Amino acid sequence: MSTSASHFDLTSHWRIAAPVASVWAALTDVRSWPQWWPYVRAVEQVDSGNAEGLGAVHRIRWATRLPYTIQIEVRSVEIHKHQRLCGRSRGQLEGQGTWLLRSAGDGITEVAYRWQVVVTKPWMRRLAPLLAPVFRWNHDGVMRAGERGLNRYLAQP
């Protein structure tokens, strides 16, 4: 992966008040993301992949905290049920994202997400050296909203 100014290596940590199996089910049901993740505007399943979802492709349209949207296609490239899920993105952000899940006991799941991407929109590439802190702030806010949304979603009876 490139180490240019348009490359971002971002890590988020979530603490979800639900067992690992429930968190896994929500994360792997990508089409449900708009129900709980405020910045996910639409998800279209392009390919269902195999029986476990490996090779599945989803086109995801994201809103952001800034005045632009992002659309990417994500292909599931690695699945270790209830532990690790990796996807490769292409489109306006190209790279790889990895979800890691771990039980923290008492029905709590700790989730780590690492997003290694390169921005591809020409204006983003040009401005990345200057706007990198703003892009990181934007990503952090989108991820925090996802954590809050997933906690609310999984708390529903």
CYANA upper distance limits for C-alpha pairs under 8 A (distance plus 0.5 A):
  1 MET  CA      7 HIS  CA      8.46
  1 MET  CA     95 GLY  CA      8.41
  2 SER  CA      7 HIS  CA      6.76
  2 SER  CA    118 VAL  CA      8.19
  3 THR  CA      7 HIS  CA      6.25
  5 ALA  CA    125 ARG  CA      8.35
  5 ALA  CA    128 ALA  CA      6.43
  5 ALA  CA    129 PRO  CA      5.75
  5 ALA  CA    132 ALA  CA      8.26
  6 SER  CA    118 VAL  CA      5.97
  6 SER  CA    119 VAL  CA      6.11
  6 SER  CA    124 MET  CA      8.15
  6 SER  CA    125 ARG  CA      5.93
  6 SER  CA    128 ALA  CA      5.84
  6 SER  CA    129 PRO  CA      7.57
  7 HIS  CA    116 GLN  CA      7.83
  7 HIS  CA    117 VAL  CA      6.19
  7 HIS  CA    118 VAL  CA      4.82
  7 HIS  CA    119 VAL  CA      7.19
  8 PHE  CA    115 TRP  CA      8.06
  8 PHE  CA    116 GLN  CA      6.13
  8 PHE  CA    117 VAL  CA      5.81
  8 PHE  CA    118 VAL  CA      6.68
  9 ASP  CA    114 ARG  CA      7.61
  9 ASP  CA    115 TRP  CA      6.29
  9 ASP  CA    116 GLN  CA      4.90
  9 ASP  CA    117 VAL  CA      7.10
 10 LEU  CA    114 ARG  CA      6.15
 10 LEU  CA    115 TRP  CA      5.57
 10 LEU  CA    116 GLN  CA      6.82
 10 LEU  CA    136 ARG  CA      8.15
 11 THR  CA    112 ALA  CA      7.51
 11 THR  CA    113 TYR  CA      6.02
 11 THR  CA    114 ARG  CA      4.92
 11 THR  CA    115 TRP  CA      6.81
 12 SER  CA    112 ALA  CA      6.22
 12 SER  CA    113 TYR  CA      5.61
 12 SER  CA    114 ARG  CA      7.06
 12 SER  CA    140 ASP  CA      7.86
 12 SER  CA    143 MET  CA      7.47
 13 HIS  CA    110 GLU  CA      7.72
 13 HIS  CA    111 VAL  CA      6.14
 13 HIS  CA    112 ALA  CA      5.06
 13 HIS  CA    113 TYR  CA      6.91
 14 TRP  CA    110 GLU  CA      6.34
 14 TRP  CA    111 VAL  CA      5.40
 14 TRP  CA    112 ALA  CA      6.86
 14 TRP  CA    144 ARG  CA      8.38
 14 TRP  CA    147 GLU  CA      6.28
 15 ARG  CA    108 ILE  CA      7.37
 15 ARG  CA    109 THR  CA      6.40
 15 ARG  CA    110 GLU  CA      5.26
 15 ARG  CA    111 VAL  CA      6.77
 15 ARG  CA    147 GLU  CA      7.88
 16 ILE  CA     23 VAL  CA      8.03
 16 ILE  CA    108 ILE  CA      6.20
 16 ILE  CA    109 THR  CA      5.62
 16 ILE  CA    110 GLU  CA      6.86
 16 ILE  CA    111 VAL  CA      8.02
 16 ILE  CA    147 GLU  CA      7.65
 16 ILE  CA    150 LEU  CA      7.80
 16 ILE  CA    151 ASN  CA      6.06
 17 ALA  CA    107 GLY  CA      6.70
 17 ALA  CA    108 ILE  CA      5.14
 17 ALA  CA    109 THR  CA      6.96
 17 ALA  CA    151 ASN  CA      6.68
 17 ALA  CA    154 LEU  CA      8.25
 17 ALA  CA    155 ALA  CA      8.09
 18 ALA  CA     22 SER  CA      6.80
 18 ALA  CA     23 VAL  CA      7.06
 18 ALA  CA    107 GLY  CA      5.60
 18 ALA  CA    108 ILE  CA      5.68
 18 ALA  CA    109 THR  CA      6.60
 18 ALA  CA    151 ASN  CA      8.17
 18 ALA  CA    154 LEU  CA      7.15
 18 ALA  CA    155 ALA  CA      8.12
 19 PRO  CA     23 VAL  CA      7.00
 19 PRO  CA    103 SER  CA      7.49
 19 PRO  CA    107 GLY  CA      5.13
 19 PRO  CA    108 ILE  CA      6.22
 19 PRO  CA    109 THR  CA      6.28
 20 VAL  CA     24 TRP  CA      6.44
 20 VAL  CA     82 HIS  CA      6.72
 20 VAL  CA    101 LEU  CA      7.26
 20 VAL  CA    102 ARG  CA      7.27
 20 VAL  CA    103 SER  CA      6.52
 20 VAL  CA    107 GLY  CA      8.28
 20 VAL  CA    108 ILE  CA      8.05
 20 VAL  CA    109 THR  CA      5.95
 21 ALA  CA     25 ALA  CA      6.63
 21 ALA  CA     82 HIS  CA      6.58
 22 SER  CA     26 ALA  CA      6.85
 22 SER  CA    154 LEU  CA      7.90
 23 VAL  CA     27 LEU  CA      6.69
 23 VAL  CA    109 THR  CA      7.85
 23 VAL  CA    154 LEU  CA      8.28
 24 TRP  CA     28 THR  CA      6.52
 24 TRP  CA     81 LYS  CA      8.22
 24 TRP  CA     82 HIS  CA      6.11
 24 TRP  CA    101 LEU  CA      8.25
 25 ALA  CA     29 ASP  CA      6.60
 26 ALA  CA     30 VAL  CA      7.85
 26 ALA  CA     32 SER  CA      7.79
 26 ALA  CA     33 TRP  CA      8.15
 26 ALA  CA    150 LEU  CA      8.45
 27 LEU  CA     33 TRP  CA      8.16
 29 ASP  CA     33 TRP  CA      7.72
 30 VAL  CA     43 VAL  CA      7.61
 30 VAL  CA     58 HIS  CA      7.99
 31 ARG  CA     43 VAL  CA      5.89
 31 ARG  CA     44 GLU  CA      7.38
 31 ARG  CA     45 GLN  CA      7.70
 32 SER  CA     36 TRP  CA      7.85
 33 TRP  CA     37 TRP  CA      5.97
 33 TRP  CA     40 VAL  CA      7.00
 33 TRP  CA     43 VAL  CA      8.13
 34 PRO  CA     38 PRO  CA      7.02
 34 PRO  CA     39 TYR  CA      8.04
 34 PRO  CA     40 VAL  CA      5.50
 34 PRO  CA     41 ARG  CA      6.35
 34 PRO  CA     42 ALA  CA      6.79
 34 PRO  CA     43 VAL  CA      7.90
 35 GLN  CA    153 TYR  CA      8.48
 36 TRP  CA    146 GLY  CA      7.69
 36 TRP  CA    149 GLY  CA      5.30
 36 TRP  CA    150 LEU  CA      6.23
 36 TRP  CA    152 ARG  CA      8.13
 36 TRP  CA    153 TYR  CA      6.35
 37 TRP  CA    145 ALA  CA      7.11
 37 TRP  CA    146 GLY  CA      5.26
 37 TRP  CA    149 GLY  CA      5.86
 37 TRP  CA    150 LEU  CA      7.39
 38 PRO  CA    145 ALA  CA      7.06
 38 PRO  CA    146 GLY  CA      7.37
 38 PRO  CA    149 GLY  CA      7.55
 39 TYR  CA     62 TRP  CA      6.08
 39 TYR  CA     63 ALA  CA      5.40
 39 TYR  CA     64 THR  CA      6.68
 39 TYR  CA    142 VAL  CA      6.87
 39 TYR  CA    145 ALA  CA      8.13
 39 TYR  CA    146 GLY  CA      8.28
 40 VAL  CA     60 ILE  CA      7.68
 40 VAL  CA     61 ARG  CA      6.67
 40 VAL  CA     62 TRP  CA      5.15
 40 VAL  CA     63 ALA  CA      6.79
 41 ARG  CA     60 ILE  CA      8.13
 41 ARG  CA     61 ARG  CA      5.99
 41 ARG  CA     62 TRP  CA      5.97
 41 ARG  CA     63 ALA  CA      6.88
 42 ALA  CA     60 ILE  CA      6.31
 42 ALA  CA     61 ARG  CA      5.69
 42 ALA  CA     62 TRP  CA      7.79
 43 VAL  CA     58 HIS  CA      6.97
 43 VAL  CA     59 ARG  CA      6.14
 43 VAL  CA     60 ILE  CA      5.09
 43 VAL  CA     61 ARG  CA      7.01
 44 GLU  CA     58 HIS  CA      6.05
 44 GLU  CA     59 ARG  CA      5.58
 44 GLU  CA     60 ILE  CA      7.07
 45 GLN  CA     56 ALA  CA      8.22
 45 GLN  CA     57 VAL  CA      6.61
 45 GLN  CA     58 HIS  CA      4.98
 45 GLN  CA     59 ARG  CA      6.86
 46 VAL  CA     56 ALA  CA      8.00
 46 VAL  CA     57 VAL  CA      5.76
 46 VAL  CA     58 HIS  CA      5.95
 46 VAL  CA     59 ARG  CA      7.22
 47 ASP  CA     55 GLY  CA      7.98
 47 ASP  CA     56 ALA  CA      5.53
 47 ASP  CA     57 VAL  CA      5.38
 47 ASP  CA     58 HIS  CA      7.56
 48 SER  CA     53 GLY  CA      6.81
 48 SER  CA     55 GLY  CA      7.69
 48 SER  CA     56 ALA  CA      4.99
 48 SER  CA     57 VAL  CA      7.09
 49 GLY  CA     53 GLY  CA      5.42
 49 GLY  CA     54 LEU  CA      5.72
 49 GLY  CA     55 GLY  CA      4.76
 49 GLY  CA     56 ALA  CA      4.38
 49 GLY  CA     57 VAL  CA      7.69
 50 ASN  CA     54 LEU  CA      5.92
 50 ASN  CA     55 GLY  CA      7.00
 50 ASN  CA     56 ALA  CA      7.73
 52 GLU  CA     79 ILE  CA      8.33
 53 GLY  CA     76 SER  CA      7.57
 53 GLY  CA     79 ILE  CA      8.46
 54 LEU  CA     76 SER  CA      5.80
 54 LEU  CA     77 VAL  CA      6.46
 54 LEU  CA     78 GLU  CA      7.03
 54 LEU  CA     79 ILE  CA      7.06
 55 GLY  CA     75 ARG  CA      6.24
 55 GLY  CA     76 SER  CA      5.44
 55 GLY  CA     77 VAL  CA      6.38
 56 ALA  CA     75 ARG  CA      6.00
 56 ALA  CA     76 SER  CA      5.86
 57 VAL  CA     73 GLU  CA      7.02
 57 VAL  CA     74 VAL  CA      5.93
 57 VAL  CA     75 ARG  CA      4.82
 57 VAL  CA     76 SER  CA      7.03
 58 HIS  CA     73 GLU  CA      5.98
 58 HIS  CA     74 VAL  CA      5.86
 58 HIS  CA     75 ARG  CA      7.18
 59 ARG  CA     71 GLN  CA      7.55
 59 ARG  CA     72 ILE  CA      6.21
 59 ARG  CA     73 GLU  CA      4.76
 59 ARG  CA     74 VAL  CA      6.98
 60 ILE  CA     71 GLN  CA      6.14
 60 ILE  CA     72 ILE  CA      6.02
 60 ILE  CA     73 GLU  CA      6.70
 60 ILE  CA     74 VAL  CA      8.17
 61 ARG  CA     69 THR  CA      7.60
 61 ARG  CA     70 ILE  CA      6.31
 61 ARG  CA     71 GLN  CA      4.90
 61 ARG  CA     72 ILE  CA      7.21
 62 TRP  CA     69 THR  CA      6.09
 62 TRP  CA     70 ILE  CA      5.61
 62 TRP  CA     71 GLN  CA      6.67
 63 ALA  CA     68 TYR  CA      7.27
 63 ALA  CA     69 THR  CA      5.19
 63 ALA  CA     70 ILE  CA      7.10
 64 THR  CA     68 TYR  CA      6.89
 64 THR  CA     69 THR  CA      6.57
 64 THR  CA     70 ILE  CA      8.31
 64 THR  CA    138 ASN  CA      7.21
 64 THR  CA    139 HIS  CA      8.43
 64 THR  CA    142 VAL  CA      7.14
 65 ARG  CA    138 ASN  CA      6.15
 65 ARG  CA    141 GLY  CA      7.63
 65 ARG  CA    142 VAL  CA      7.60
 66 LEU  CA    138 ASN  CA      7.39
 70 ILE  CA     92 GLN  CA      6.82
 70 ILE  CA     93 LEU  CA      8.33
 71 GLN  CA     91 GLY  CA      7.18
 71 GLN  CA     92 GLN  CA      6.66
 71 GLN  CA     93 LEU  CA      8.47
 72 ILE  CA     89 SER  CA      6.71
 72 ILE  CA     90 ARG  CA      6.16
 72 ILE  CA     91 GLY  CA      5.31
 72 ILE  CA     92 GLN  CA      6.43
 72 ILE  CA     93 LEU  CA      6.92
 73 GLU  CA     89 SER  CA      5.94
 73 GLU  CA     90 ARG  CA      5.91
 73 GLU  CA     91 GLY  CA      6.88
 74 VAL  CA     87 GLY  CA      6.32
 74 VAL  CA     88 ARG  CA      5.86
 74 VAL  CA     89 SER  CA      4.82
 74 VAL  CA     90 ARG  CA      7.12
 75 ARG  CA     87 GLY  CA      5.71
 75 ARG  CA     88 ARG  CA      5.78
 75 ARG  CA     89 SER  CA      6.98
 76 SER  CA     85 LEU  CA      7.96
 76 SER  CA     86 CYS  CA      6.47
 76 SER  CA     87 GLY  CA      4.82
 76 SER  CA     88 ARG  CA      7.14
 77 VAL  CA     85 LEU  CA      8.39
 77 VAL  CA     86 CYS  CA      6.17
 77 VAL  CA     87 GLY  CA      5.77
 77 VAL  CA     88 ARG  CA      7.26
 78 GLU  CA     84 ARG  CA      8.02
 78 GLU  CA     85 LEU  CA      6.18
 78 GLU  CA     86 CYS  CA      5.45
 78 GLU  CA     87 GLY  CA      7.45
 79 ILE  CA     84 ARG  CA      6.40
 79 ILE  CA     85 LEU  CA      5.27
 79 ILE  CA     86 CYS  CA      7.10
 80 HIS  CA     84 ARG  CA      5.48
 80 HIS  CA     85 LEU  CA      6.89
 81 LYS  CA     85 LEU  CA      8.22
 82 HIS  CA    101 LEU  CA      7.01
 83 GLN  CA     99 TRP  CA      8.48
 83 GLN  CA    100 LEU  CA      6.15
 83 GLN  CA    101 LEU  CA      5.38
 83 GLN  CA    102 ARG  CA      7.11
 84 ARG  CA     98 THR  CA      7.53
 84 ARG  CA     99 TRP  CA      6.10
 84 ARG  CA    100 LEU  CA      5.20
 84 ARG  CA    101 LEU  CA      6.90
 85 LEU  CA     98 THR  CA      6.21
 85 LEU  CA     99 TRP  CA      5.60
 85 LEU  CA    100 LEU  CA      7.25
 86 CYS  CA     96 GLN  CA      7.56
 86 CYS  CA     97 GLY  CA      6.17
 86 CYS  CA     98 THR  CA      4.86
 86 CYS  CA     99 TRP  CA      6.82
 87 GLY  CA     96 GLN  CA      6.17
 87 GLY  CA     97 GLY  CA      5.87
 87 GLY  CA     98 THR  CA      7.05
 88 ARG  CA     94 GLU  CA      7.88
 88 ARG  CA     95 GLY  CA      6.14
 88 ARG  CA     96 GLN  CA      4.89
 88 ARG  CA     97 GLY  CA      6.94
 89 SER  CA     93 LEU  CA      7.06
 89 SER  CA     94 GLU  CA      5.49
 89 SER  CA     95 GLY  CA      5.80
 89 SER  CA     96 GLN  CA      6.47
 89 SER  CA     97 GLY  CA      8.23
 90 ARG  CA     94 GLU  CA      4.93
 90 ARG  CA     95 GLY  CA      7.35
 91 GLY  CA    120 THR  CA      7.72
 92 GLN  CA    119 VAL  CA      6.60
 92 GLN  CA    120 THR  CA      5.49
 92 GLN  CA    121 LYS  CA      6.19
 93 LEU  CA    117 VAL  CA      6.44
 93 LEU  CA    118 VAL  CA      6.18
 93 LEU  CA    119 VAL  CA      5.30
 93 LEU  CA    120 THR  CA      6.35
 93 LEU  CA    121 LYS  CA      8.49
 94 GLU  CA    117 VAL  CA      5.70
 94 GLU  CA    118 VAL  CA      5.78
 94 GLU  CA    119 VAL  CA      7.10
 94 GLU  CA    120 THR  CA      7.64
 95 GLY  CA    115 TRP  CA      8.08
 95 GLY  CA    116 GLN  CA      6.03
 95 GLY  CA    117 VAL  CA      4.71
 95 GLY  CA    118 VAL  CA      6.79
 96 GLN  CA    115 TRP  CA      6.48
 96 GLN  CA    116 GLN  CA      5.84
 96 GLN  CA    117 VAL  CA      6.83
 97 GLY  CA    113 TYR  CA      7.44
 97 GLY  CA    114 ARG  CA      6.04
 97 GLY  CA    115 TRP  CA      4.85
 97 GLY  CA    116 GLN  CA      6.74
 98 THR  CA    113 TYR  CA      6.04
 98 THR  CA    114 ARG  CA      5.74
 98 THR  CA    115 TRP  CA      7.11
 99 TRP  CA    111 VAL  CA      7.34
 99 TRP  CA    112 ALA  CA      6.34
 99 TRP  CA    113 TYR  CA      5.10
 99 TRP  CA    114 ARG  CA      7.27
100 LEU  CA    111 VAL  CA      6.08
100 LEU  CA    112 ALA  CA      5.61
100 LEU  CA    113 TYR  CA      6.86
101 LEU  CA    109 THR  CA      7.12
101 LEU  CA    110 GLU  CA      6.33
101 LEU  CA    111 VAL  CA      5.18
101 LEU  CA    112 ALA  CA      7.16
102 ARG  CA    109 THR  CA      6.15
102 ARG  CA    110 GLU  CA      5.73
102 ARG  CA    111 VAL  CA      7.02
103 SER  CA    107 GLY  CA      7.86
103 SER  CA    108 ILE  CA      6.57
103 SER  CA    109 THR  CA      5.13
103 SER  CA    110 GLU  CA      6.67
104 ALA  CA    108 ILE  CA      5.79
104 ALA  CA    109 THR  CA      6.05
104 ALA  CA    110 GLU  CA      6.69
105 GLY  CA    109 THR  CA      8.04
119 VAL  CA    124 MET  CA      6.87
119 VAL  CA    125 ARG  CA      6.54
120 THR  CA    124 MET  CA      7.50
120 THR  CA    125 ARG  CA      6.79
121 LYS  CA    125 ARG  CA      6.72
122 PRO  CA    126 ARG  CA      6.70
123 TRP  CA    127 LEU  CA      6.65
124 MET  CA    128 ALA  CA      6.06
127 LEU  CA    131 LEU  CA      6.29
127 LEU  CA    132 ALA  CA      8.49
128 ALA  CA    132 ALA  CA      5.65
128 ALA  CA    135 PHE  CA      8.49
131 LEU  CA    135 PHE  CA      6.67
132 ALA  CA    136 ARG  CA      6.66
133 PRO  CA    137 TRP  CA      6.64
134 VAL  CA    138 ASN  CA      6.58
135 PHE  CA    139 HIS  CA      6.69
136 ARG  CA    140 ASP  CA      6.60
137 TRP  CA    141 GLY  CA      6.78
138 ASN  CA    142 VAL  CA      6.79
139 HIS  CA    143 MET  CA      6.66
140 ASP  CA    144 ARG  CA      6.60
141 GLY  CA    145 ALA  CA      6.67
142 VAL  CA    146 GLY  CA      6.86
143 MET  CA    147 GLU  CA      6.83
144 ARG  CA    148 ARG  CA      6.81
145 ALA  CA    149 GLY  CA      6.44
146 GLY  CA    150 LEU  CA      6.46
147 GLU  CA    151 ASN  CA      6.70
148 ARG  CA    152 ARG  CA      6.81
149 GLY  CA    153 TYR  CA      6.52
150 LEU  CA    154 LEU  CA      6.51
151 ASN  CA    155 ALA  CA      6.60
152 ARG  CA    156 GLN  CA      7.12
